[in-house]
Amino acid sequence: MDCCRWEGITCSPNRTVTDVSLASRGLEGSISPFVGNLTGLLRLNLSSNSLSGGLPLELLSSSSIIELDVSFNRLTGSLHELPSSTRVRPLQVLNISSNLFTGRFPTTTWKMMKSLVILNASTNSFTGQIPITPCLSAPSFAVLEISFNQFSGNIPRGLNNCTALKLLNAGYKNLSGTLPDELFNVTSLEHLSLPSNFLEGALNGISKLTTLITLDLGGNELSGNIPDSIGELKRLEELHLDHNNMSGRLPSALSNCTNLITIDLKNNYFSGELTEVNFSSLANLKKLDLLYNNLTGTIPETIYSCSRLTALRLSHNNFHVQLSERIGSLKFLSFLSLVGCSLTDITRTLQILWTLKSLKTLLIGFNFMQETMPELSIDGFENLQVLSMNDCSLSGTVPDWLSKLTNLGILCLNNNQLTGQIPDWIRSLNFLFYLDISNNNLTGEIPSALMDMSMLKSDKTTPKVFELPIYHTSPYRQYLMPSGFPKVLNLGMNNFTGMIPETIGQLKAVTSLNLSSNKLSGEIPEPICDLKNLQTLDLSDAGPVSIVSTKEIGSEVIFAIAFGAFFVVGFLDTLCTSGIRPPASVAHAEILCCLCGESRASRRPESSASWGTVGSEHRSRNAPWSDPLPELPPPDEGAPVHRPPSRRLPAYGVPGRYMKWTEHRKWARPRV
């Protein structure tokens, strides 16, 4: 049998196997060590399969293999050291990322690999200090990608000897200590990424890295200011210094970094006015995120010259913003967050903003205090998917112009002073799956139109793919809304009367339902037990409602409800106070009993925060989720972690070849 005819096999003219490329073939089992004995084999790609067991030492000690890719498998164990008598190996590219490897990284092995150019060991469970031996042993070593492991300790000395290093990614670990001065002596660096560690220090030596394209030191404990010398980084495209303790004014020298695409400085203590930066020189800027700082003044006119801007977030500073009509020149702006920016004149603001034809997400809560919700003849917002006008104390009614926003998926009008009834046109918003209209003064019966919302009725309906460009992800990554957002109906803290409609059982897709603190009456309808996707249910203080019966599967009660000052769960009457989780037959429902018996003197109890209001962006600086859009819930313990598709990075020193690497994000210290 001629193996050279097999799919994925490439042979040389003399019929020697040179390439084995079997990526994404559903392969299982272990890797045979005999593969390493193929003396003519140059490239082996077994990535994205379900291979298990260890990595055969024969592959690392092969006298011919120059590229080895076993990423995205289930390989386990540790990497073995090569015998000290082993001759120099020709390996140039090694990708073992996204596996289950453990233990300390080998040291002597890399001394035999003097041709190594790229090492990607990210997303495993390696321990110990971060390895720099490959860098010291191989004069052409260019890429070290070791993010998402369990390395700890300080950044080791010797980095200044890595004269060819172009990419260092050691993020999402437990690295600590001060940024070493010698790190800034690696003048060949183009991509420096050390996010979500515990690193301290300042950026005083950053000007030496004049070839930097990416600087990501977000999620650390850095202090000091951004030095004026940052203007020397003429090639810089990505600047991420978010979630640190940095302060001072933004240097005007940022204007000299004319290739900047992303500026992410959120969750720091920067002060001063934005007018100190001439944004008109940043023609390539696409994302500007300054959430949670101490900046003052207004939006500088020069920002409107950034014609490629897709995302702008200025929320929770000390701005006093009056929008200019020039914002309409931002033709590509799809994400705008101005929460808590002291905006006034809601009518004029909306009329200016609806000229943004690409706008998909608009967060303008905590503004327009004590104004009236306008009734407008809408002429825009045709692409809007997320609208949040929460916590504005707006009076008036739910406006009819919202019915024109046919692509709306998330609507937050909570914590206002709206009156009247929920209009019947709500059923016409075919993509709406998250409605929070809690803590208002709405009256009347719960409308049947809510029971006809198509996204809440069928768990087979899938919301649109949702792009949120401001969040710390690559442009290619998008969030499918069900994975990041629950399907929510929150009508709590209003003045609804009448009975809970029997048709509530139609909301098969709802995961969170809140009817608490209303004036409902009658019996709790049994069809509520048919909401198999329900995870949170709050009927506390919903009114003088009563339970007639409980619905059971076998001997397990699957119907539980909190109301008034009592909590009733059939014979499991201690469920709330004991902390016992509900039975599995409740389809994983969790009962919100924290409000049982609480005084409702205040309309806005702290416990209401448990609903994780979308779009409010109202979080303390040290809160684990600094910005709840998207508020992606951490996966359950033991649940498989979703791995996004890999990204391809040019393999430095290996012409024409590419190396997979990823930008996985951990839940431990989230940066959103």
C-alpha positions in Angstrom: 0.0 0.0 0.0 1.4 3.4 -1.0 1.0 5.7 2.0 2.1 8.6 -0.1 -1.4 8.6 -1.6 -3.1 8.9 1.8 -4.9 12.1 2.6 -2.8 14.4 4.8 0.5 12.7 3.8 3.1 14.4 1.7 6.2 12.6 0.4 9.4 13.7 -1.2 10.3 12.7 -4.8 12.1 9.7 -3.4 8.9 8.5 -1.7 10.0 9.5 1.8 7.2 10.8 4.1 8.0 14.5 4.9 4.7 15.9 6.1 1.9 14.4 8.2 -1.0 16.8 8.5 -4.0 15.2 10.3 -5.5 18.2 12.1 -9.2 18.1 13.0 -9.7 14.5 12.0 -11.4 13.3 15.2 -8.4 11.1 16.1 -8.4 9.4 19.4 -6.0 7.2 21.4 -2.3 7.9 22.0 0.5 9.1 19.8 2.7 6.2 18.7 6.4 6.8 19.6 7.3 5.1 16.3 6.3 8.3 14.4 9.4 9.8 15.7 11.4 7.2 13.9 10.4 8.4 10.5 13.8 9.7 9.5 12.5 11.9 6.7 9.6 13.5 8.6 9.9 17.3 8.7 6.5 18.4 9.8 3.9 16.7 12.0 0.5 18.3 12.7 -2.0 16.4 14.9 -3.7 19.5 16.3 -7.4 19.7 17.2 -8.1 16.1 17.8 -8.9 14.0 20.9 -5.5 12.4 21.4 -4.6 11.4 25.0 -1.7 10.0 26.9 1.7 11.6 27.0 3.9 13.3 24.4 6.4 10.6 23.2 10.0 11.6 23.9 10.8 10.3 20.5 9.1 13.2 18.9 11.2 15.8 20.7 14.4 13.8 20.1 13.7 13.3 16.4 16.7 13.9 14.2 14.5 15.3 11.4 11.3 17.0 12.7 11.4 20.8 12.4 7.8 21.5 13.1 5.6 19.7 15.7 2.0 20.7 16.4 -0.1 18.7 18.9 -2.2 21.6 20.2 -5.8 21.3 21.2 -5.8 17.7 22.3 -6.0 15.9 25.7 -2.4 15.1 26.2 -1.4 14.7 29.8 1.7 14.1 32.0 4.9 16.1 32.1 7.5 16.8 29.4 10.5 14.5 29.9 14.0 15.8 29.9 16.2 14.6 27.0 19.3 12.7 28.0 22.3 15.0 28.3 24.1 12.9 25.7 21.5 13.8 23.1 22.8 15.6 20.1 21.5 19.0 18.9 18.0 18.6 17.5 16.6 20.5 14.4 13.2 21.4 15.9 12.2 25.0 15.1 8.5 25.1 16.0 6.9 23.4 18.9 3.2 23.9 19.7 1.8 21.9 22.6 -0.8 24.5 23.6 -4.3 23.7 24.9 -3.6 20.3 26.4 -3.5 19.0 30.0 0.3 18.9 30.6 1.5 19.4 34.2 4.7 19.6 36.2 7.7 21.8 35.8 9.0 22.8 32.5 12.1 20.9 31.4 15.4 22.8 31.3 18.1 20.6 29.7 15.8 19.6 26.8 16.0 23.1 25.3 19.8 23.1 25.3 19.7 20.5 22.6 17.3 22.7 20.4 19.5 25.4 19.2 17.3 26.0 16.1 14.1 26.6 18.1 12.3 29.7 16.9 8.8 29.3 18.4 7.5 27.6 21.6 3.8 27.7 22.4 2.9 25.9 25.6 -0.1 28.1 26.6 -3.2 26.8 28.2 -1.8 23.9 30.2 -1.0 23.4 33.9 2.8 23.8 34.0 4.2 25.0 37.3 7.4 26.6 38.5 9.1 29.7 37.1 8.5 30.8 33.6 11.1 29.2 31.3 13.6 31.3 29.5 16.1 28.5 28.8 14.9 28.2 25.2 15.6 31.9 24.7 19.1 31.6 26.1 20.0 28.4 24.1 18.6 29.2 20.7 20.1 32.4 19.1 17.0 32.8 16.7 14.4 32.1 19.4 11.6 34.6 18.7 8.2 33.6 20.2 7.5 32.4 23.8 3.8 31.9 24.4 3.2 30.4 27.8 0.0 32.1 29.0 -2.7 30.3 31.0 -0.5 28.0 33.0 0.3 27.9 36.7 3.7 29.5 36.6 4.5 31.7 39.6 7.3 33.8 41.1 9.2 36.7 39.6 10.1 37.2 36.0 13.6 35.5 35.9 16.8 37.3 35.1 18.5 36.8 31.8 15.8 38.1 29.5 18.2 40.8 28.3 20.1 38.0 26.6 17.1 37.1 24.5 18.3 39.3 21.6 15.9 37.8 19.0 12.8 37.6 21.1 9.8 39.2 19.3 6.8 37.9 21.3 6.6 37.3 25.0 3.1 36.3 26.2 3.0 35.1 29.9 -0.4 36.3 30.9 -3.0 34.9 33.3 -0.6 33.3 35.8 0.6 34.2 39.3 3.7 36.1 38.4 4.6 38.6 41.0 7.4 41.1 41.9 8.5 44.2 40.1 8.9 44.5 36.4 12.6 43.9 35.9 14.6 46.7 34.2 16.2 44.1 31.9 12.8 43.4 30.4 13.0 46.9 28.9 16.4 45.9 27.4 14.9 43.3 25.1 14.8 45.8 22.3 13.7 43.2 19.7 10.3 42.8 21.3 7.3 43.5 19.2 4.6 42.0 21.4 4.9 42.1 25.2 1.9 40.6 27.0 1.9 40.0 30.7 -1.8 40.6 31.6 -3.6 39.4 34.8 -0.7 38.8 37.0 0.5 40.5 40.2 3.3 42.5 38.8 4.3 45.9 40.3 6.4 48.7 39.2 6.3 51.5 36.7 6.9 52.0 33.0 9.9 54.3 33.2 12.0 52.2 30.8 9.3 51.6 28.2 10.8 54.0 25.6 13.6 51.5 24.9 11.2 49.1 23.3 10.9 51.2 20.1 9.7 48.2 18.0 6.7 47.4 20.2 3.4 46.8 18.4 1.5 45.3 21.3 1.8 46.3 25.0 -0.5 44.5 27.3 0.1 44.8 31.0 -3.5 45.0 32.1 -4.8 43.4 35.3 -1.6 43.9 37.4 -0.6 46.2 40.2 1.4 48.8 38.3 1.6 52.3 39.6 2.9 55.7 38.5 2.0 57.5 35.3 2.3 56.9 31.6 5.7 58.5 30.8 6.0 61.1 28.1 8.6 58.8 26.5 5.7 56.5 25.3 5.6 58.8 22.3 8.8 57.1 21.2 6.8 53.9 20.4 6.0 54.9 16.8 4.9 51.3 15.9 2.5 50.8 18.8 -0.9 49.6 17.8 -2.3 48.0 21.0 -2.0 49.6 24.4 -3.7 47.8 27.4 -2.9 49.1 30.8 -6.3 48.5 32.3 -7.1 47.3 35.8 -3.9 48.7 37.5 -3.2 51.5 40.0 -1.8 54.0 37.5 -2.5 57.7 37.9 -1.6 61.1 36.6 -2.6 62.9 33.4 -2.7 61.2 30.0 0.5 62.4 28.3 0.1 64.5 25.2 2.9 62.3 23.7 0.3 59.6 23.1 -0.6 61.7 20.1 2.8 60.7 18.6 1.8 57.0 18.6 0.0 57.5 15.3 -0.5 53.7 14.6 -2.6 53.1 17.8 -5.7 51.0 17.1 -6.7 50.3 20.7 -6.3 52.3 23.9 -7.6 50.5 27.0 -6.9 52.4 30.3 -10.0 51.5 32.3 -10.0 50.9 36.0 -7.2 53.2 37.0 -6.8 56.6 38.6 -6.0 58.8 35.6 -7.0 62.4 36.0 -7.0 65.6 34.0 -8.8 66.4 30.8 -8.8 64.5 27.5 -8.1 67.7 25.6 -4.4 67.2 26.5 -4.3 64.4 23.9 -4.6 65.4 20.2 -6.8 62.5 19.0 -6.9 63.9 15.5 -3.4 62.5 14.9 -4.7 59.0 15.8 -6.3 58.2 12.5 -6.2 54.5 13.0 -7.8 54.4 16.4 -10.8 52.0 16.7 -11.3 51.4 20.4 -11.0 53.9 23.3 -11.9 52.6 26.8 -11.5 54.9 29.8 -14.1 53.4 32.1 -13.6 54.1 35.8 -11.0 56.8 36.1 -11.0 60.4 37.5 -11.0 62.2 34.2 -12.8 65.6 33.9 -14.0 68.0 31.3 -15.9 67.0 28.2 -15.3 65.0 25.0 -12.7 66.8 23.0 -13.6 67.7 19.5 -10.5 66.0 18.2 -12.1 62.6 19.0 -14.6 63.1 16.2 -11.6 63.1 13.8 -11.0 59.4 14.6 -13.2 58.3 11.7 -12.4 54.6 12.2 -13.6 54.5 15.8 -15.8 51.5 16.5 -16.0 51.6 20.3 -16.0 54.5 22.7 -16.4 54.0 26.5 -16.1 57.0 28.8 -18.4 55.8 31.6 -17.9 56.6 35.3 -15.5 59.5 35.2 -16.1 63.1 36.2 -17.0 64.2 32.7 -19.8 66.7 32.0 -20.6 65.7 28.5 -22.6 67.7 26.0 -22.6 65.7 22.8 -21.7 67.5 19.6 -23.4 66.8 16.3 -19.9 66.0 15.0 -20.3 62.6 16.6 -22.3 61.7 13.6 -19.0 61.6 11.6 -18.1 58.4 13.4 -19.6 56.2 10.7 -18.3 52.9 12.1 -19.1 53.5 15.8 -21.0 50.4 17.0 -20.5 50.6 20.8 -21.0 53.7 22.8 -21.0 53.8 26.6 -21.5 57.2 28.4 -22.9 55.9 31.7 -22.7 58.5 34.4 -21.4 61.3 32.3 -23.8 64.0 33.5 -25.6 64.1 30.2 -28.7 66.4 30.0 -31.5 67.0 27.5 -32.4 63.4 26.6 -34.4 64.5 23.6 -31.5 66.3 21.9 -29.1 63.5 22.9 -31.2 60.8 21.2 -31.7 62.9 18.1 -27.9 63.3 17.8 -27.2 59.6 18.5 -29.6 58.2 16.1 -27.5 59.6 13.2 -25.0 56.8 14.1 -26.1 54.2 11.6 -23.7 51.5 12.7 -24.6 51.8 16.4 -25.5 48.4 18.0 -24.9 49.0 21.7 -25.9 52.2 23.5 -25.4 52.6 27.3 -26.5 55.9 28.6 -27.8 55.1 32.1 -27.2 57.3 35.2 -27.8 60.5 33.1 -30.8 62.8 32.4 -31.8 62.9 36.1 -35.4 63.8 36.7 -36.1 64.4 33.0 -39.1 63.0 31.1 -38.9 60.1 28.7 -39.5 61.7 25.3 -42.0 60.7 22.7 -40.2 61.0 19.4 -40.7 60.3 15.7 -37.7 58.0 15.5 -35.4 58.2 12.5 -32.5 55.9 13.2 -31.2 53.2 15.6 -32.2 50.6 13.0 -29.2 48.4 13.9 -29.4 48.9 17.7 -29.3 45.6 19.6 -28.6 46.8 23.2 -30.2 49.9 24.8 -29.8 50.8 28.4 -31.3 53.9 30.0 -31.4 52.7 33.6 -31.1 54.6 36.8 -32.1 58.0 35.3 -35.2 58.7 37.4 -37.0 59.3 34.1 -40.8 60.0 34.3 -43.3 59.4 31.6 -44.4 56.1 30.0 -42.7 53.4 28.0 -42.2 55.3 24.7 -43.7 54.0 21.5 -40.6 54.8 19.5 -39.0 51.7 21.1 -41.3 49.6 18.9 -39.3 50.8 15.9 -36.1 49.2 17.1 -36.7 45.9 15.5 -33.3 44.5 16.1 -33.3 45.1 19.8 -32.2 42.2 21.9 -31.6 43.8 25.3 -33.6 46.6 26.8 -33.0 48.0 30.3 -35.3 50.7 31.6 -35.0 49.7 35.3 -34.7 52.2 38.2 -36.7 55.0 36.7 -40.1 56.5 37.5 -42.0 55.3 34.5 -45.8 55.0 34.9 -48.6 53.5 32.9 -48.7 50.0 31.4 -46.4 47.8 29.3 -47.6 48.4 25.7 -48.8 45.5 23.6 -46.3 46.3 20.9 -43.6 44.6 23.1 -44.5 41.4 21.4 -43.4 42.8 18.0 -39.7 43.0 19.1 -38.9 39.6 17.7 -35.3 39.5 18.9 -35.9 40.8 22.5 -34.7 38.3 25.0 -33.6 40.4 28.0 -36.1 42.9 29.4 -35.5 44.6 32.7 -38.1 47.2 33.5 -38.0 46.7 37.3 -38.2 49.4 40.0 -40.6 51.7 38.2 -44.2 52.7 38.9 -45.9 50.6 36.2 -49.5 49.5 36.8 -52.2 47.3 35.3 -52.1 43.6 34.9 -49.2 41.7 33.5 -49.9 41.9 29.8 -50.5 38.9 27.7 -48.1 40.4 25.1 -45.2 39.5 27.3 -46.2 35.9 27.0 -46.0 36.2 23.2 -42.3 37.3 23.0 -40.9 34.9 20.5 -37.4 34.8 22.0 -38.7 33.8 25.4 -41.3 31.3 24.2 -39.1 28.8 22.5 -35.8 27.5 23.7 -35.0 26.6 20.1 -34.8 30.2 19.1 -31.2 31.5 19.1 -30.3 35.1 19.4 -28.2 36.7 16.9 -24.4 36.6 17.1 -23.5 39.6 19.1 -20.3 41.6 18.5 -19.0 43.7 21.4 -15.9 45.3 20.2 -15.0 47.2 23.4 -14.3 44.0 25.4 -10.8 42.6 25.8 -11.1 40.1 22.9 -9.7 39.7 19.5 -11.8 41.2 16.6 -12.5 37.7 15.3 -14.2 36.6 18.6 -17.9 37.1 18.9 -20.2 36.1 21.7 -23.3 34.1 21.0 -25.7 35.7 23.3 -27.1 32.6 25.0 -23.6 31.7 26.3 -23.2 35.2 27.8 -26.6 36.5 28.6 -29.6 34.8 30.2 -33.0 35.2 28.8 -34.6 37.5 31.4 -37.9 39.0 32.2 -37.7 41.3 35.2 -40.8 43.1 36.2 -40.0 43.4 39.9 -40.7 46.4 42.1 -43.6 47.9 40.3 -47.3 48.1 41.0 -48.7 45.4 38.8 -52.1 44.0 39.9 -54.3 41.0 39.0 -53.3 37.4 38.7 -50.1 35.8 37.3 -51.4 34.7 33.9 -51.7 31.0 33.2 -49.9 31.6 29.9 -46.7 32.3 31.8 -46.0 28.6 31.1 -45.3 29.6 27.5 -42.0 31.3 28.4 -40.1 28.0 27.9 -36.8 29.8 27.2 -36.7 32.1 30.3 -33.8 31.5 32.7 -34.6 34.4 35.1 -38.1 35.5 36.1 -38.7 38.3 38.6 -42.2 39.4 39.6 -41.3 40.4 43.1 -42.6 43.5 45.0 -45.8 44.0 43.1 -49.5 43.8 44.1 -50.5 40.6 42.4 -53.2 38.4 43.8 -54.8 35.0 43.3 -53.1 31.6 42.9 -49.6 30.9 41.5 -50.4 29.1 38.3 -49.2 25.6 38.0 -47.8 26.1 34.4 -45.0 28.0 36.0 -43.6 24.5 36.8 -43.2 23.9 33.0 -40.4 26.5 32.7 -37.7 23.9 32.4 -34.9 26.4 31.7 -35.6 28.5 34.7 -32.6 29.2 36.9 -33.8 32.0 39.1 -37.4 32.7 40.2 -38.3 35.6 42.5 -41.9 36.1 43.6 -41.1 37.5 47.0 -43.5 40.2 48.2 -45.3 39.8 44.9 -48.7 40.3 46.6 -51.2 38.2 48.4 -50.6 35.2 46.1 -51.0 31.6 47.4 -49.9 28.2 46.5 -52.6 25.7 45.8 -50.5 22.6 45.1 -47.0 21.6 44.2 -46.1 19.6 41.2 -43.9 16.6 41.7 -41.7 14.3 39.7 -41.5 11.1 41.6 -41.0 12.1 45.2 -39.1 15.3 44.5 -40.8 18.6 44.7 -40.0 20.8 41.7 -42.1 23.8 42.6 -40.8 26.3 45.1 -41.8 29.9 45.7 -41.0 32.8 48.0 -43.8 35.2 48.9 -44.5 37.6 51.8 -42.4 36.7 54.8 -42.5 33.0 54.2 -40.8 30.4 52.0 -42.7 27.3 51.0 -41.2 24.3 49.2 -43.6 21.6 50.0 -42.0 19.3 52.5 -38.5 20.8 51.9 -39.4 23.8 54.0 -35.8 24.3 55.1 -34.3 24.7 51.6 -33.8 28.4 51.8 -32.2 28.7 55.3 -30.1 25.5 55.0 -28.5 26.5 51.8 -29.4 23.1 50.2 -29.6 23.3 46.4 -32.9 22.5 44.8 -33.4 18.9 43.5 -32.0 18.1 40.1 -35.5 17.7 38.7 -36.0 21.5 38.9 -33.9 21.7 35.7 -31.1 23.4 37.8 -33.4 26.1 39.1 -32.0 28.2 41.9 -34.6 29.9 44.1 -34.0 33.5 45.1 -34.9 33.4 48.7 -32.6 36.1 50.0 -35.4 38.6 50.0 -37.8 36.5 52.0 -39.1 38.5 54.9 -37.0 41.6 54.2 -38.4 45.0 54.7 -39.4 46.6 51.5 -39.3 50.2 52.8 -36.6 50.9 50.3 -37.3 50.6 46.6 -33.8 49.7 45.8 -32.4 47.1 48.2 -28.8 46.1 47.8 -29.8 42.5 47.3 -31.4 43.5 44.0 -27.9 43.6 42.6 -28.1 39.8 42.5 -29.9 40.2 39.2 -26.8 41.6 37.6 -28.5 44.4 35.7 -27.2 44.6 32.2 -25.9 47.9 31.0 -25.7 49.7 34.3 -21.9 49.6 34.5 -22.5 50.5 38.1 -19.8 48.6 39.9 -17.2 49.4 42.5 -13.6 49.7 41.3 -12.7 46.5 43.0 -15.7 44.5 42.0 -14.9 41.3 40.2 -17.1 42.4 37.3 -16.2 46.0 36.6 -18.6 46.2 33.6 -21.6 43.9 33.3 -21.9 44.0 29.5 -21.3 41.3 28.7 -21.7 39.9 32.1 -20.4 36.4 31.3 -21.0 34.1 34.2 -18.1 32.0 35.3 -18.4 28.4 34.3 -19.6 25.8 36.8 -16.9 24.0 38.7 -15.7 21.1 36.6 -17.5 22.3 33.5 -15.5 22.3 30.3 -14.0 25.6 29.4 -14.9 26.9 26.0 -11.9 27.3 23.8 -12.2 30.0 21.1 -10.8 29.3 17.7 -7.0 29.6 17.4 -5.4 32.6 15.8 -2.5 32.4 13.4 0.6 34.4 14.0 3.5 34.6 11.5 6.2 32.2 12.7 9.2 34.5 13.0 12.3 32.9 11.3 10.3 30.2 9.6 9.4 31.7 6.2 5.9 30.8 5.0 5.0 28.9 8.1 2.4 29.8 10.7 2.0 29.0 14.3 -1.3 28.7 16.2 -1.7 30.7 19.3 -4.7 31.7 21.4 -5.9 34.6 23.5 -7.8 32.5 26.1 -9.2 34.5 29.0 -9.5 33.1 32.5 -12.3 33.5 34.9 -10.0 33.9 37.9 -9.2 37.6 37.3 -11.6 38.6 34.5 -10.8 41.6 32.3 -13.9 42.5 30.3 
